[in-house]
Amino acid sequence: MRTVRKATLAALALLLAGAAVPAQAGPVHPAAAAAGPALTVDTSIGRHAIDPNIYGINFADEDLAADLRLPVRRWGGNATTRYNFTLDAYNAGHDWYFENLYYRNGTADLPAGSEADKFVEQNRRTGTETLLTVPMIGWTTAERNDACGFSIAKYGPQQGSDAQWRPDCGNGTASDGTEISGNDPTDTSVRIGPEFSGAWVRHLRETFGAADDGGVRFYNLDNEPDLWHATHRDVHPEGATYEEIRDATYATGAALKDADPGARTLGPAGWGLNSMIYSGLDQQVCSREGGSCWSDPPERAAHDGLQFAPWYLREMRAYEERTGRRVLDYFDEHIYPQQQGVALADAGDAATQELRLRSTRQLWDPSYVDESWINQPVQFIPRMRDLIDEHYPGTKVAITEYNWGALNHINGALAQADVLGIFGREGVDLATLWSPPGAGDPGAHAFRMFLNYDGKGGRFGETGVHAAGADQEKLSVYAAERGSDGALTVMVVNKTTQDLTAPVTLKDRGRARTAEVHRYSRADLTAITREADQAISRRGTFTATFPAYSITEFVVPAAGEGSLTARPPTAPPATAGAGPIPPAVGREPGGHVVR
């Protein structure tokens, strides 16, 4: 992730153009709730494992990680591309005037005691898995000094500089608006190869144990390499090619596995949808040339006409077939919704809030045309799975950066809860939010609804089951069984500004007659509240009112005294509820095929 991104497309500049945040209380609720869409949960179909690692966060602080029982925490972003573990120093790249920066942890015992070591130590204290980013760019920070990539004294006047702290450090853009070229990369950095990353992993293994014995398990193979020509252009001015990323993955992946055979690798960690379609070089060239270049980029033609991601996965499969060794475990891509005012932004006006909640459909829905420059269905997660199935079966799916914005607002909390539900339903294997919400922010409560809804470790289940709603634009529903006690957990997100009363049917014959109800809503933005228990009929039905802009979790215990009959009935039960319930025909809403 970046604080400043060189625009691959002009539309990317709109990401941070958020409007003022409206009052979170919103409009007064109507006197009576409106009729909501029917919801159905069926535990007999759509059963699949939900990996707890989908609930990860980049750089979460210790109190939040402990409270959430955070499963995985990532050390990532542009600054990690040139992190030097032996110096505890890094280069900020385009994010901050291409400056060398360093952590003030002392140097006597380095690499012991580095910021990276402290990151791992925190994770061990909170029982959290570590995901570290290792460099593949071929350069790392040379010294713990104040050097920068585009010294004004050396390369001339520039349009911007770090006037407050290091006035000599420019932004790399000359006064006439052209980018400075021909600078010396050794002003800040030194060349490295895959052995550098291997040495880091050996240090981590010696310090914290092997990956399979409580040590560092996950490693990102650098960060957004298809944007190196922008984010780290002082050392990598040319866009990364197909072969460069392939060969670096081969070599770095092998070095990591040599150092710790249990390590799991994630790549290529591209910045978004374009990362699956284009190489870094094609993005660079087509950003400059525009027009038909985007439909016929120069590098693709030289690679069997394949877009980058299928070619990359095909080459990873070929490596394993040739060597008997897998060097890529997770196919990892980032996603930031490109709709104006959504990602990394405040809540915005009412129209933007509606857009934010609609835009989560780009993760799965074939009928949703992305409301941005993309202007076509994205189906981000099914797209990733289809690429894996065709080109490298057995690879897992990761999304190590995403952000739907407004984490300080109930609107962002709803979007975040919806995204987490989608990740579980669609079979993502690992995901980490960029960047962490504050512990008291609504976005943190969205995570708590899945990880610690009652403050006592109550969690959403880990075996997903079929859950469908007649209108997911109003009520999104997700369901899973919990292995520890057999409870069924059902999450319902009311995305509307109106209270909705809806019929719910649980097609499960081994459940208690009452459910716990836990809710996060505008009524109290500081806490998840325990509501009155929900009664359930013998037929497994009930009707509930879902407050406007709320997240509700039902926890239905397994069979016990006063439960629904645990024995299968001799005839199909009648369907109860105030309205039609869509038939369960092996598909989730919007055409998702149940796995």
PEBEL-V800921 format. One record per pair of residues at least 24 apart in sequence whose ideal C-beta (glycine too) atoms are under 6 Angstrom apart, sorted by the first residue. I is the first residue (numbers start at 1). GAP is how many residues later the second one is. D is the distance in Angstrom with one decimal. If there is no record, write none. Layout:
I&GAP&D  I&GAP&D
This chain:
1&76&4.8  1&400&5.1  1&433&4.6  2&76&5.1  2&93&5.6  2&229&5.9  3&92&4.7  4&90&5.4  4&91&5.5  6&224&3.0  8&275&5.2  8&279&5.2  9&364&5.9  11&362&3.9  14&326&4.5  15&328&5.3  15&329&5.8  17&324&5.9  18&323&5.1  18&327&3.1  18&328&4.2  18&330&5.3  19&329&4.2  19&330&4.9  21&325&4.6  21&326&4.8  24&385&5.9  24&386&5.4  26&471&5.7  27&470&5.9  29&470&5.5  29&519&6.0  33&466&3.7  33&467&5.9  33&468&4.4  33&512&5.0  34&464&5.3  34&466&5.7  36&439&5.6  36&464&3.1  36&465&5.7  36&466&3.3  37&432&5.2  37&433&3.6  37&434&3.9  37&437&5.6  37&438&5.5  37&465&5.9  38&432&5.0  38&465&5.0  38&539&5.9  38&541&4.9  38&543&4.7  39&430&5.0  39&438&4.9  39&463&5.8  39&465&4.7  40&428&5.1  40&465&4.9  40&541&5.1  41&426&4.9  41&438&4.4  41&449&5.7  41&465&5.1  42&424&4.4  42&465&3.9  42&542&5.1  43&422&4.5  43&465&4.4  45&421&4.7  45&549&5.9  46&419&5.6  46&420&3.5  46&548&3.7  47&418&5.7  48&416&4.9  48&547&5.2  50&374&4.2  50&412&5.1  50&414&4.8  50&430&5.8  51&378&4.9  53&377&4.2  54&369&4.3  54&374&5.1  54&377&4.6  55&395&5.8  55&396&5.7  56&375&5.9  56&376&3.7  57&375&5.8  57&376&4.7  57&379&5.0  58&374&5.1  58&376&4.9  58&377&5.6  59&377&5.8  60&376&4.3  62&60&5.2  63&376&5.7  64&375&4.7  65&61&4.4  65&63&5.6  66&60&4.7  68&379&5.4  68&383&4.7  68&384&5.8  69&382&5.6  69&383&5.9  70&58&4.8  72&57&4.3  72&59&5.7  73&50&5.5  73&55&5.0  74&57&4.1  74&326&5.7  74&358&4.2  75&44&5.3  75&57&4.9  75&58&5.9  76&57&4.8  76&144&5.9  76&147&5.6  78&153&4.9  80&53&3.9  80&143&5.7  81&54&5.8  81&56&5.4  81&141&5.8  81&142&5.3  81&151&5.9  82&57&6.0  82&58&5.2  82&59&5.2  84&56&4.4  84&57&4.5  85&26&4.9  85&29&5.9  85&31&5.8  85&115&4.7  86&25&5.4  87&57&5.3  88&26&4.2  88&27&5.7  89&52&4.5  89&55&4.9  90&51&5.5  91&50&5.0  91&97&5.4  93&138&4.7  93&139&4.6  94&137&4.9  97&51&5.7  97&65&4.5  97&72&4.3  97&74&5.9  98&50&5.3  98&51&3.1  98&52&5.9  98&136&4.7  99&49&4.5  99&70&5.4  100&41&5.4  100&45&5.7  100&47&4.9  100&88&5.2  102&42&4.4  111&92&5.3  120&88&5.7  129&88&5.3  130&86&4.7  131&87&3.9  132&84&5.9  132&87&5.6  133&87&4.1  133&90&5.3  134&63&4.1  134&85&5.4  135&87&5.9  136&85&5.6  136&86&4.0  136&112&4.3  136&116&5.0  137&91&5.9  137&99&5.8  139&50&4.2  139&96&4.4  140&52&5.0  142&47&5.4  142&48&4.2  147&40&5.7  147&41&4.8  149&39&5.4  149&85&3.0  150&30&5.6  155&25&5.2  183&51&5.9  185&50&4.1  189&46&5.2  194&57&4.1  194&58&4.5  194&61&4.0  197&55&5.4  197&58&5.6  198&57&3.5  198&61&4.7  201&55&5.3  201&58&3.7  201&59&5.3  202&57&4.6  205&55&4.9  210&50&5.6  210&52&5.5  211&49&5.1  211&51&3.5  211&52&4.8  212&50&3.6  217&47&5.8  218&46&5.1  219&37&5.6  219&44&5.7  219&46&5.5  220&46&5.0  220&49&5.3  221&28&5.7  221&31&5.7  221&44&5.7  221&46&3.7  223&46&5.6  224&47&4.5  226&44&5.0  226&49&5.0  226&54&3.9  226&57&5.9  227&44&5.5  229&51&5.9  229&55&4.9  239&41&3.7  239&42&3.5  239&45&3.5  240&40&3.6  241&38&5.8  241&40&5.0  242&37&5.1  242&57&6.0  242&61&5.3  242&69&6.0  246&69&4.8  250&69&5.8  253&74&3.0  254&73&5.5  264&65&4.4  265&63&5.7  265&64&5.1  266&64&4.0  266&66&4.1  266&132&5.0  267&61&5.7  267&65&5.9  269&63&4.8  270&63&5.2  271&63&5.3  272&62&5.9  272&63&5.7  275&58&5.7  276&33&3.9  277&30&4.8  278&30&5.8  279&29&4.9  309&78&5.5  310&77&5.7  310&81&5.2  313&74&5.9  313&78&3.8  313&79&4.1  314&77&4.7  316&76&5.5  317&75&4.3  330&66&4.5  330&68&4.0  331&57&5.6  331&64&5.0  332&66&4.0  332&68&5.3  334&67&3.8  335&45&5.6  335&64&6.0  335&67&4.9  336&67&6.0  338&34&3.7  338&36&5.9  339&32&5.1  339&33&4.8  342&63&5.3  343&60&5.1  343&62&5.3  344&59&5.3  344&61&5.7  345&60&4.4  347&59&4.2  347&62&3.9  347&64&4.6  353&58&4.4  356&59&5.1  357&58&5.7  357&138&4.4  360&55&6.0  360&58&4.8  360&59&5.6  363&59&5.0  364&58&5.8  364&62&5.3  364&228&6.0  365&225&4.4  366&225&5.5  367&223&5.9  381&45&4.3  396&33&3.9  397&31&5.1  397&32&5.1  398&32&4.3  399&32&4.5  400&32&5.0  401&33&4.3  403&31&5.1  407&30&4.0  407&34&5.4  407&36&3.0  408&33&5.0  409&33&6.0  410&32&5.0  410&112&5.5  410&139&5.3  412&31&5.4  413&29&3.6  413&30&5.4  413&32&5.9  413&33&4.3  414&79&5.6  414&81&5.9  416&27&5.2  416&30&3.9  417&29&4.3  417&32&5.9  417&76&5.3  417&134&4.9  418&58&5.3  418&75&5.3  420&30&5.5  421&57&3.6  421&70&5.8  424&40&5.5  425&39&5.9  425&53&5.9  442&83&5.9  445&75&4.9  448&80&6.0  449&71&6.0  449&102&5.3  449&104&5.7  453&65&4.5  453&75&5.6  453&100&5.6  460&29&4.9  461&28&4.6  466&118&6.0  466&128&5.9  468&114&6.0  468&121&5.3  470&112&5.7  472&117&5.1  486&72&3.3  487&68&5.4  487&70&5.4  488&68&4.3  489&66&5.5  490&64&4.3  491&62&5.2  492&54&5.8  492&60&4.7  493&58&5.3  494&52&4.2  494&56&4.9  497&51&4.9  498&50&5.3  499&46&5.8  499&48&5.4  499&49&5.4  500&46&5.1  501&44&4.5  503&40&5.1  503&74&3.2  503&75&4.8  503&76&5.7  504&38&5.5  505&36&5.1  505&72&5.6  505&76&5.6  506&34&4.1  509&55&5.9  510&49&4.2  510&56&4.5  511&45&5.0  511&53&5.0  512&45&4.2  512&48&5.6  512&51&4.7  513&49&5.0  513&50&6.0  515&39&4.3  515&41&4.3  516&39&4.1  517&37&6.0  518&35&4.6  519&31&6.0  519&33&4.8  520&31&4.7  521&26&4.8  521&29&3.6  522&27&5.2  539&34&5.3  539&37&4.9  540&24&5.9  541&35&4.0  541&36&5.3
